[in-house]
Amino acid sequence: MVRVLVVEDEQVLSRALRRGLQAEGFAVDVASDGDTGLQLALEGGHDVVVLDLMLPGRSGVDVLRTMRGEQVWTPVLILSARDSDADVAGGLDVGADDYLPKPFAFTVLVARLRALLRRGAPPRPAVLRVGRLELDPATREVHRDEEPVALTTRETALLEQLMRRPGEVLSKIELRDHVWDAAGDDLNVVEVYVGYLRRKLGRETIETVRGVGYRVVGR
């Protein structure tokens, strides 16, 4: 049975998540503060973590940063009412695998969790390197041929999603759902931002696979 850790201090929401996830066949543990959530996460035994950012005591970002610092690579889905570009990028920078803003549809949450479970929990290098590209998620610094390249928050988040899965073709839907709010952004926004990245990094760095999506090649 897949075991999920929910770290959420809103009691009504945490109870609803427990009931809903159990109905979907998951085993669910719940923590209502950051310290307890971190302790459970470090003990291991969970296949995926649902983590709120605003928690009593230790913040969700601190929980996540400590997990990754301790080499705990359990996939983490951040769940938060804070959905600004800076918040999304901040969560991804410290090691989150996905980000879902509140309010959300429960069916979307379950779909995101199942996608993370299919992907598994590969170790995450501190600095991402693909071909001639280098990206440090913690500092958001990007280099091509060791020369710094200035990117916006969204551009960096999009590039990071591509670089975390080098060689894989990611669909527009998948990229939109990871970098933007799926309910509020058209798929064309992905194409627009891929264009921005190509202008700054070189057209050959991101390859279009017609009818499927994009992959980073870093040439």
Backbone hydrogen bonds in HBPLUS format (Angstrom, degrees):
<---DONOR---> <-ACCEPTOR-->    atom                        ^
c    i                          cat <-CA-CA->   ^        H-A-AA   ^      H-
h    n   atom  resd res      DA  || num        DHA   H-A  angle D-A-AA Bond
n    s   type  num  typ     dist DA aas  dist angle  dist       angle   num
A0027-ALA N   A0002-VAL O   2.84 MM  25  6.05 173.3  1.84 161.1 163.4     1
A0047-ASP N   A0003-ARG O   2.81 MM  44  5.44 159.3  1.85 147.0 153.8     2
A0004-VAL N   A0027-ALA O   2.73 MM  23  6.09 163.7  1.76 167.8 171.7     3
A0029-ASP N   A0004-VAL O   2.89 MM  25  6.28 161.2  1.93 164.3 170.2     4
A0005-LEU N   A0048-VAL O   3.08 MM  43  6.52 161.2  2.11 153.9 159.8     5
A0050-VAL N   A0005-LEU O   2.76 MM  45  6.13 165.4  1.78 161.9 166.5     6
A0006-VAL N   A0029-ASP O   2.83 MM  23  6.17 168.7  1.84 162.3 165.1     7
A0031-ALA N   A0006-VAL O   2.84 MM  25  6.26 157.1  1.90 158.7 162.6     8
A0007-VAL N   A0050-VAL O   2.78 MM  43  6.11 170.8  1.79 173.3 176.6     9
A0052-ASP N   A0007-VAL O   2.97 MM  45  6.08 157.1  2.02 167.3 171.3    10
A0008-GLU N   A0031-ALA O   2.94 MM  23  6.35 140.2  2.10 170.9 172.3    11
A0014-SER N   A0010-GLU O   2.84 MM   4  6.06 167.1  1.86 162.3 166.7    12
A0015-ARG N   A0011-GLN O   2.94 MM   4  6.04 160.5  1.98 149.8 154.5    13
A0016-ALA N   A0012-VAL O   3.05 MM   4  6.22 155.0  2.12 142.2 149.4    14
A0017-LEU N   A0013-LEU O   2.82 MM   4  6.07 156.8  1.88 154.5 161.0    15
A0018-ARG N   A0014-SER O   2.93 MM   4  6.11 157.9  1.97 144.3 150.4    16
A0019-ARG N   A0015-ARG O   2.99 MM   4  6.24 169.4  2.01 151.7 153.9    17
A0020-GLY N   A0016-ALA O   2.88 MM   4  5.98 167.3  1.89 149.9 154.2    18
A0021-LEU N   A0017-LEU O   2.86 MM   4  5.83 168.1  1.87 151.5 155.1    19
A0022-GLN N   A0018-ARG O   2.95 MM   4  5.99 157.0  2.00 146.2 153.2    20
A0023-ALA N   A0019-ARG O   2.97 MM   4  6.16 150.1  2.06 144.0 152.3    21
A0024-GLU N   A0020-GLY O   3.16 MM   4  6.45 128.5  2.44 133.7 147.0    22
A0024-GLU N   A0021-LEU O   3.05 MM   3  4.96 131.6  2.29  92.3 105.9    23
A0026-PHE N   A0021-LEU O   2.99 MM   5  5.48 163.7  2.02 150.1 145.1    24
A0025-GLY N   A0022-GLN O   2.99 MM   3  5.08 158.8  2.03 104.7 110.8    25
A0037-GLY N   A0033-ASP O   2.99 MM   4  6.13 161.0  2.03 151.8 158.0    26
A0034-GLY N   A0056-PRO O   3.19 MM  22  6.20 164.0  2.21 164.3 168.1    27
A0038-LEU N   A0034-GLY O   2.88 MM   4  6.02 157.1  1.94 147.8 153.3    28
A0039-GLN N   A0035-ASP O   3.03 MM   4  6.25 163.3  2.06 147.6 152.1    29
A0040-LEU N   A0036-THR O   3.01 MM   4  6.26 164.8  2.03 154.9 158.1    30
A0041-ALA N   A0037-GLY O   2.92 MM   4  6.07 157.3  1.97 146.7 153.8    31
A0042-LEU N   A0038-LEU O   2.87 MM   4  6.04 157.8  1.92 156.3 161.1    32
A0043-GLU N   A0039-GLN O   3.14 MM   4  6.30 136.5  2.34 139.0 150.0    33
A0044-GLY N   A0041-ALA O   3.29 MM   3  5.55 149.2  2.39 101.2 109.7    34
A0049-VAL N   A0075-PRO O   2.90 MM  26  6.27 153.5  1.97 155.3 164.0    35
A0077-LEU N   A0049-VAL O   2.78 MM  28  6.14 168.6  1.80 170.0 172.8    36
A0051-LEU N   A0077-LEU O   2.90 MM  26  6.13 162.9  1.93 149.8 155.3    37
A0079-LEU N   A0051-LEU O   2.80 MM  28  5.69 160.2  1.84 135.6 138.7    38
A0060-GLY N   A0053-LEU O   2.85 MM   7  4.02 169.8  1.86 132.4 130.0    39
A0063-VAL N   A0059-SER O   2.93 MM   4  6.26 154.4  2.00 149.5 157.3    40
A0064-LEU N   A0060-GLY O   2.95 MM   4  6.18 164.8  1.97 151.3 154.7    41
A0065-ARG N   A0061-VAL O   2.84 MM   4  6.02 162.6  1.87 149.6 155.0    42
A0066-THR N   A0062-ASP O   2.94 MM   4  6.02 160.3  1.98 146.4 151.4    43
A0067-MET N   A0063-VAL O   2.96 MM   4  6.20 158.8  2.00 148.9 155.1    44
A0068-ARG N   A0064-LEU O   3.03 MM   4  6.29 169.7  2.04 157.6 158.6    45
A0069-GLY N   A0065-ARG O   2.93 MM   4  6.08 150.2  2.02 142.1 151.4    46
A0070-GLU N   A0066-THR O   2.94 MM   4  6.13 136.1  2.14 145.0 155.9    47
A0070-GLU N   A0067-MET O   3.11 MM   3  5.17 131.4  2.35  96.4 109.4    48
A0072-VAL N   A0067-MET O   2.90 MM   5  5.14 164.9  1.92 150.2 147.7    49
A0071-GLN N   A0068-ARG O   3.03 MM   3  4.93 157.0  2.09 105.6 108.2    50
A0097-ASP N   A0076-VAL O   2.92 MM  21  5.38 159.0  1.96 147.3 153.6    51
A0078-ILE N   A0098-ASP O   2.96 MM  20  6.23 168.1  1.98 144.4 140.7    52
A0100-LEU N   A0078-ILE O   2.82 MM  22  6.13 167.8  1.83 164.9 168.0    53
A0080-SER N   A0100-LEU O   3.36 MM  20  6.78 151.8  2.45 141.4 149.2    54
A0102-LYS N   A0080-SER O   2.90 MM  22  5.54 150.4  1.98 120.3 124.5    55
A0088-VAL N   A0084-SER O   2.99 MM   4  6.27 168.3  2.01 162.4 164.9    56
A0089-ALA N   A0085-ASP O   2.92 MM   4  6.07 173.8  1.92 155.7 157.8    57
A0090-GLY N   A0086-ALA O   2.80 MM   4  5.80 151.0  1.88 140.4 149.5    58
A0091-GLY N   A0087-ASP O   2.98 MM   4  6.16 158.2  2.03 148.8 153.2    59
A0092-LEU N   A0088-VAL O   3.07 MM   4  6.36 162.8  2.10 152.4 157.1    60
A0093-ASP N   A0089-ALA O   2.78 MM   4  5.89 150.9  1.87 147.5 156.4    61
A0094-VAL N   A0090-GLY O   3.29 MM   4  6.53 148.3  2.40 144.1 149.4    62
A0096-ALA N   A0091-GLY O   3.05 MM   5  5.57 156.6  2.11 144.8 143.3    63
A0095-GLY N   A0092-LEU O   3.16 MM   3  5.27 158.8  2.21 104.1 110.5    64
A0108-VAL N   A0105-ALA O   2.99 MM   3  5.31 126.9  2.28 104.5 118.1    65
A0109-LEU N   A0105-ALA O   3.14 MM   4  6.57 156.1  2.20 151.8 158.6    66
A0110-VAL N   A0106-PHE O   3.00 MM   4  6.31 164.4  2.03 157.3 160.0    67
A0111-ALA N   A0107-THR O   3.02 MM   4  6.18 157.2  2.07 140.7 147.3    68
A0112-ARG N   A0108-VAL O   2.87 MM   4  6.11 157.5  1.92 152.4 158.4    69
A0113-LEU N   A0109-LEU O   2.94 MM   4  6.21 161.0  1.98 153.1 158.2    70
A0114-ARG N   A0110-VAL O   2.96 MM   4  6.19 161.7  1.99 152.0 156.6    71
A0115-ALA N   A0111-ALA O   2.99 MM   4  6.20 148.5  2.10 142.7 151.5    72
A0116-LEU N   A0112-ARG O   2.99 MM   4  6.31 155.2  2.05 150.1 156.3    73
A0117-LEU N   A0113-LEU O   2.93 MM   4  6.21 155.1  2.00 149.3 156.5    74
A0118-ARG N   A0114-ARG O   2.99 MM   4  6.20 152.2  2.07 143.6 150.4    75
A0119-ARG N   A0115-ALA O   3.14 MM   4  6.37 145.2  2.27 140.0 149.3    76
A0120-GLY N   A0116-LEU O   3.03 MM   4  6.30 138.3  2.21 144.2 155.2    77
A0128-LEU N   A0135-LEU O   2.79 MM   7  5.09 159.9  1.83 164.9 158.0    78
A0135-LEU N   A0128-LEU O   2.84 MM   7  5.09 158.7  1.88 146.4 152.5    79
A0130-VAL N   A0133-LEU O   3.07 MM   3  5.24 156.0  2.13 134.6 142.0    80
A0133-LEU N   A0130-VAL O   2.89 MM   3  5.24 163.3  1.91 135.9 136.8    81
A0132-ARG N   A0218-GLY O   2.66 MM  86  5.23 177.0  1.66 145.0 145.9    82
A0145-ASP N   A0132-ARG O   2.97 MM  13  5.31 157.0  2.03 147.0 152.1    83
A0134-GLU N   A0143-HIS O   2.87 MM   9  5.10 142.2  2.02 154.7 155.5    84
A0143-HIS N   A0134-GLU O   2.83 MM   9  5.10 160.6  1.86 150.1 155.0    85
A0136-ASP N   A0141-GLU O   2.97 MM   5  5.39 163.0  2.00 156.0 161.6    86
A0140-ARG N   A0136-ASP O   2.71 MM   4  5.42 134.5  1.91 155.0 170.1    87
A0149-VAL N   A0142-VAL O   2.81 MM   7  5.48 153.1  1.88 152.8 150.4    88
A0144-ARG N   A0147-GLU O   2.88 MM   3  5.24 157.2  1.93 145.7 147.9    89
A0147-GLU N   A0144-ARG O   2.99 MM   3  5.24 162.3  2.02 110.5 115.8    90
A0156-THR N   A0152-THR O   2.91 MM   4  6.11 159.4  1.95 152.1 157.6    91
A0157-ALA N   A0153-THR O   2.97 MM   4  6.22 159.1  2.02 148.3 154.1    92
A0158-LEU N   A0154-ARG O   2.91 MM   4  6.14 160.2  1.95 154.2 159.1    93
A0159-LEU N   A0155-GLU O   2.93 MM   4  6.11 165.7  1.95 149.8 154.1    94
A0160-GLU N   A0156-THR O   2.86 MM   4  6.02 156.0  1.91 149.2 156.2    95
A0161-GLN N   A0157-ALA O   3.12 MM   4  6.36 157.2  2.18 144.6 149.5    96
A0162-LEU N   A0158-LEU O   3.22 MM   4  6.54 157.4  2.27 149.7 155.2    97
A0163-MET N   A0159-LEU O   2.86 MM   4  6.09 157.8  1.90 152.8 159.6    98
A0164-ARG N   A0160-GLU O   2.86 MM   4  5.95 140.3  2.02 150.8 159.4    99
A0165-ARG N   A0162-LEU O   3.28 MM   3  5.64 152.9  2.36 104.0 111.7   100
A0168-GLU N   A0165-ARG O   3.12 MM   3  5.70 158.8  2.16 131.8 137.7   101
A0170-LEU N   A0214-TYR O   2.75 MM  44  5.37 165.6  1.77 159.0 154.3   102
A0214-TYR N   A0170-LEU O   2.90 MM  44  5.37 160.2  1.94 147.5 146.5   103
A0175-LEU N   A0171-SER O   3.01 MM   4  6.26 165.8  2.03 153.4 157.1   104
A0176-ARG N   A0172-LYS O   2.83 MM   4  5.95 163.3  1.86 150.5 155.8   105
A0177-ASP N   A0173-ILE O   2.91 MM   4  6.03 164.9  1.93 151.5 155.8   106
A0178-HIS N   A0174-GLU O   3.11 MM   4  6.25 137.1  2.31 140.3 150.6   107
A0179-VAL N   A0175-LEU O   3.00 MM   4  6.06 148.8  2.10 150.3 158.1   108
A0180-TRP N   A0176-ARG O   2.73 MM   4  5.16 156.6  1.79 144.7 150.9   109
A0184-GLY N   A0181-ASP O   2.96 MM   3  5.53 149.7  2.06 116.2 125.1   110
A0189-VAL N   A0186-ASP O   3.07 MM   3  5.85 161.6  2.11 120.9 125.6   111
A0190-VAL N   A0187-LEU O   3.05 MM   3  5.76 146.2  2.17 118.6 125.7   112
A0192-VAL N   A0188-ASN O   3.01 MM   4  6.32 157.8  2.06 153.0 159.3   113
A0193-TYR N   A0189-VAL O   3.06 MM   4  6.26 162.1  2.09 146.5 150.3   114
A0194-VAL N   A0190-VAL O   2.89 MM   4  6.11 149.7  1.98 151.5 160.5   115
A0195-GLY N   A0191-GLU O   3.06 MM   4  6.27 150.2  2.15 141.4 149.1   116
A0196-TYR N   A0192-VAL O   3.06 MM   4  6.51 145.5  2.19 140.5 150.1   117
A0197-LEU N   A0193-TYR O   2.99 MM   4  6.27 161.8  2.02 148.3 151.9   118
A0198-ARG N   A0194-VAL O   2.94 MM   4  6.20 156.9  1.99 149.2 155.6   119
A0199-ARG N   A0195-GLY O   3.04 MM   4  6.28 153.4  2.11 147.3 153.8   120
A0200-LYS N   A0196-TYR O   3.19 MM   4  6.48 146.1  2.31 144.8 153.6   121
A0201-LEU N   A0197-LEU O   2.75 MM   4  5.77 153.0  1.82 155.8 163.7   122
A0202-GLY N   A0198-ARG O   2.76 MM   4  4.79 140.5  1.92 129.9 135.8   123
A0205-THR N   A0202-GLY O   3.06 MM   3  5.67 168.7  2.07 122.0 125.6   124
A0217-VAL N   A0205-THR O   2.85 MM  12  5.34 169.9  1.86 147.6 151.1   125
A0218-GLY N   A0205-THR O   3.23 MM  13  4.40 160.0  2.28 125.0 122.1   126
A0207-GLU N   A0215-ARG O   2.79 MM   8  5.37 161.5  1.82 173.2 167.6   127
A0215-ARG N   A0207-GLU O   3.01 MM   8  5.37 149.7  2.11 146.5 155.1   128
A0209-VAL N   A0213-GLY O   2.84 MM   4  5.33 175.4  1.85 153.9 155.2   129
A0212-VAL N   A0209-VAL O   2.86 MM   3  5.50 158.0  1.90 146.3 148.3   130
A0213-GLY N   A0209-VAL O   3.05 MM   4  5.33 154.7  2.11 141.0 148.8   131
